[in-house]
């Protein structure tokens, strides 16, 4: 499913995306056309240590910029907005970067009824999130898992209001969870990191969590609700069935 957003809607999404990366960062370093978002507490988390290219930049300078700003890390990661991505791809791929397309998908369907998920804190998500990361990244070290799980503390800075939501089994076990980032002042909400515990897959828990997030976002006055999804992964198609349409693309470039 695709959709053509209004210029104003697209600007709101892109502004929200850049603000999300800036707010959660432990520190930022600006460069022409973008910034580095860095956090020395979570060096194993690519989501907390990367370059964000969200304006006009010198594509040929990006590989050197990444070396300068990310040289203390074992990886280099850049997010590039769609408008400047075409010019950046050649220099980055020649420097050894691999490209992945991440679509930004706006919710265009009707607002669902509350799905029954409830707010949870970091402690309730710590164990199921750690188990999920070991499933997603076999062989990951304990230290890497700790950074990926504990980085949720930094996410509390990423929006005006941040809620962690979860659906539970009848036995009270966390089955599925999601992050909801609300900015009522701009009317924008972002839904991210929707995960279901492996043993609870296929039982509708993810749908209940997503419905709750969308319902609460609308209730908070956020008329623009969006999420990101890798184009090649199956959740992308599931989000389409849940009323989301692709409105923009962010290009991810990584080198290890």
JOSULKA-V74692 format. One record per pair of residues at least 4 apart in sequence whose ideal C-beta (glycine too) atoms are under 6 Angstrom apart, sorted by sequence separation. I is the first residue (numbers start at 1). J is the second residue. If there is no record, write none. Layout:
i:I j:J
i:I j:J
This chain:
i:5 j:9
i:19 j:23
i:53 j:57
i:61 j:65
i:66 j:70
i:67 j:71
i:84 j:88
i:88 j:92
i:89 j:93
i:93 j:97
i:120 j:124
i:125 j:129
i:133 j:137
i:140 j:144
i:146 j:150
i:168 j:172
i:169 j:173
i:196 j:200
i:240 j:244
i:5 j:10
i:30 j:35
i:80 j:85
i:92 j:97
i:120 j:125
i:140 j:145
i:183 j:188
i:196 j:201
i:200 j:205
i:217 j:222
i:231 j:236
i:239 j:244
i:22 j:28
i:42 j:48
i:70 j:76
i:156 j:162
i:169 j:175
i:229 j:235
i:28 j:35
i:29 j:36
i:182 j:189
i:229 j:236
i:80 j:88
i:166 j:174
i:167 j:175
i:217 j:225
i:28 j:37
i:39 j:48
i:167 j:176
i:181 j:190
i:196 j:205
i:66 j:76
i:196 j:206
i:229 j:239
i:27 j:38
i:38 j:49
i:166 j:177
i:180 j:191
i:214 j:225
i:25 j:37
i:133 j:145
i:194 j:206
i:26 j:39
i:37 j:50
i:165 j:178
i:179 j:192
i:25 j:39
i:179 j:193
i:36 j:51
i:51 j:66
i:130 j:145
i:133 j:148
i:164 j:179
i:165 j:180
i:21 j:37
i:178 j:194
i:34 j:51
i:35 j:52
i:163 j:180
i:34 j:52
i:177 j:195
i:34 j:53
i:130 j:149
i:162 j:181
i:33 j:53
i:34 j:54
i:129 j:149
i:176 j:196
i:161 j:182
i:33 j:55
i:159 j:181
i:175 j:197
i:191 j:213
i:33 j:56
i:126 j:149
i:158 j:181
i:159 j:182
i:160 j:183
i:33 j:57
i:49 j:73
i:159 j:183
i:32 j:57
i:175 j:200
i:50 j:77
i:51 j:78
i:52 j:79
i:53 j:80
i:54 j:81
i:59 j:87
i:189 j:217
i:59 j:88
i:176 j:205
i:122 j:152
i:175 j:205
i:176 j:206
i:21 j:52
i:46 j:77
i:60 j:91
i:178 j:209
i:59 j:91
i:63 j:95
i:36 j:69
i:176 j:209
i:180 j:213
i:189 j:222
i:31 j:65
i:188 j:222
i:178 j:213
i:187 j:222
i:18 j:54
i:184 j:220
i:187 j:223
i:188 j:224
i:189 j:225
i:191 j:227
i:184 j:221
i:187 j:224
i:167 j:205
i:182 j:220
i:29 j:69
i:182 j:222
i:167 j:208
i:167 j:209
i:119 j:163
i:120 j:164
i:165 j:209
i:120 j:166
i:128 j:174
i:165 j:212
i:117 j:165
i:165 j:213
i:117 j:166
i:117 j:167
i:125 j:177
i:132 j:195
i:135 j:198
i:128 j:197
i:13 j:104
i:117 j:208
i:116 j:208
i:117 j:209
i:115 j:208
i:117 j:212
i:115 j:211
i:115 j:212
i:114 j:212
i:112 j:211
i:44 j:144
i:114 j:215
i:45 j:147
i:112 j:214
i:44 j:147
i:45 j:148
i:48 j:151
i:112 j:215
i:3 j:108
i:42 j:147
i:45 j:151
i:107 j:214
i:111 j:218
i:42 j:151
i:39 j:154
i:107 j:225
i:106 j:226
i:104 j:226
i:105 j:227
i:104 j:228
i:105 j:229
i:102 j:228
i:103 j:229
i:102 j:230
i:103 j:231
i:24 j:154
i:101 j:231
i:24 j:155
i:24 j:157
i:23 j:157
i:24 j:158
i:105 j:239
i:109 j:243
i:23 j:158
i:108 j:243
i:107 j:243
i:107 j:244
i:108 j:245
i:20 j:158
i:105 j:244
i:106 j:245
i:105 j:246
i:106 j:247
i:103 j:246
i:104 j:247
i:104 j:248
i:103 j:249
i:101 j:249
i:102 j:250
i:102 j:252
i:100 j:252
i:99 j:253
i:97 j:253
i:98 j:254
i:97 j:255
i:96 j:255
i:92 j:253
i:82 j:248
i:85 j:251
i:82 j:249
i:79 j:250
i:80 j:251
i:16 j:188
i:79 j:252
i:78 j:253
i:12 j:188
i:77 j:254
i:76 j:255
i:75 j:256
i:12 j:224
i:13 j:226
i:1 j:240
i:3 j:245
i:5 j:247
i:1 j:245
i:2 j:246
i:3 j:247
